[in-house]
Amino acid sequence: MNTYAVTVLGRDRPGIIATATGALADLGGNLEDSSMTLLRGHFAMTLVVSCGADRDAVHGALATAFADTDLVVSVIELDGARPPAPGATHVLSVHGGDRPGIVSAVAGLVASHGGNVTDLTTRLAGSLYVLIAEVELPPSADVDALTDALGALATELGVEATLRPADTDLL
């Protein structure tokens, strides 16, 4: 069985999800992981799919399914390896005035403490910038030191930042 990362990007319209997943199901593809969202009226979907068909067949089926659209489709073969078991999961929230470099600074700080951002969403509402991220921290991570460093970075960036353990019942 092959494992692929499939992306579909373009102006939003009804039926994109049904069309993409239908084409994959017709090939015997099984969705293992997915993320889909709207970004300023454009649809962005990433799927991890296991399928017996080769990459060219998967790409061809999706290209045919979306032939009369402006959607961009890509299919990349993955090695199929499963990620290691996650560490402690935290939720990081940042909000404040919008400015360039917030995501880079926050993600870099998390990484410098051994953390991995596993999901990140940002929104701009007028001049208010909001970032919500799920962060995996290794058991050896010093959460207090990261929290203190986030506080200092937030002050420097002119935003507020909060790191808290995730409620596993909500994830």
N, C-alpha and C positions, 0 to 999 in steps of 0.2 A: 504494500500500500504506500502511495506517495503522499507527502504532506506539502501543501502550498499555502503561501500568503497571497490572497486575492484582494486587490483594491479596486474600488469603483468610485470615481470622482466626477462631479459635474453639477450643472444647474439642477436643483431639486424638481421633482415631479412625482405624482403618484405612481406606484408600481415598480420602482427600482428594486426594492428588496425582493418582492415576489418574482420578478424576472430573473435576477441574479441567482437566487437560491433555487428557483425552478430549473434553470439551466444546469446548475451543479447537481441537483437531485437526479436529473435525467441521466447524468454520467455516473450515478451511484455515489456521489460525493456526500460526505458527512461533515457538518459544521462542528468544529471542536472549540472554536473561540470566535468571538465577534465583537466589533465596536462600530457603531454607526451614529452619526450626528449630522446636524445642519450647522454650517458655518456661513453666516451672512447669505443665506438663500442657496447655498451650494451643499450638495449631499456628499458626505465622505464616509465610506464604508471600508473596513478592513476585516477580512475573514481568514481564519485558519481552517483549511479544509483537508480532510484525508480522502483520497480518491484513487481508484485503480487506473484511471486514465493518465496518459502522459501530459506534460505541461502544455505542449502545443494543442492537444485536443481540448484541454480545459480553457485555454485562452481563446481558441477558435469558437467554442460553444458560446462563450460570453461575448466575444466580438460580434458574432452573428445575432445574438439576442439583442444587442444594443446598436445594431448597424444603422438604424435610422435616428440615432441620437447623437448628442455632442459629448456623451459620457466617455471618460478615459478609463480603460481597464488595464490592469497589469496582473501578471501571475508570476510568482517567484517560487521556485522549489526550495523547501526548507529541509534541514537535515533530519527532522522528525524527533530529535532529542527532546525530552521533557525537561522543563526547568527544575532546578532544585526546589525543595520544600521552602516556602517563604518563611522569613523571620517575622518578628512582631510587626503587625501592621498598624500604622498611625495615619491620621488624617491631618493634613497641613492646610490651613486656610490663610490667605493673604488678601487684604483689601485696602484700598486707598486710592490716591491720585494716580492716574495713568502716566507712565513714562517708559521709555525704552530700557531694556535690560533687567526687568523684574524677574522674568522666568529664568534667564541665564544665571543671575546671581543666586536665586533661591535654589535652583537645581544643583548648581555647583557647590553650594554650602552643604546640601543634603549628601551629595556624593563624597565630599571631603570627610564626612563623618561615617562613611561606609554604607550610607543609605541608598536605596534604589527607588526612583519614582516609577510606580507601576501603572498609574493612571493620572492624567492631568487634564483639567478643564479650565479654560479662562473665558471670561465674558467682560465686555466693556458696556457699561450702562451709563451713557453720558460721559462724565469725566471719572466715574468710579470704576476702578479695575478690580476684578475679583478672580482669584486663583484658588482652585480646590484641587488637592493632590492626595493620592494614596501613596504612602511611603512604606517600604519594607526596610526594617532596620535589623541588622544581625544581632544575635544575643549579646555580643561584646560591645555594642554601641552604648555610648554614654548619653542617654536621652537628656539628662539635665544639661550637659555641655552643649548639645545641639540646640536645646530650647534657649539657652542663654545666647548662643551665637545667632540664632534667628532673631531674637529680640534686638541685638545690636545691629544686625543687617536691616531689619525693618525700620529702625530709627534712621539709619543712613539713607534708606530708600524713600522715607516719608510715608510708610504704610504701616499697617498693623498685621502681625502674624501670630498664629496660634497652632501649636502642635499638640495633638491629644491622641491617646490610644483609640483605635477604631473599635466600635461596638460590633463584634463579629456576627451578632444576630442581624445586623443591618446590611452586611456585605454580601 
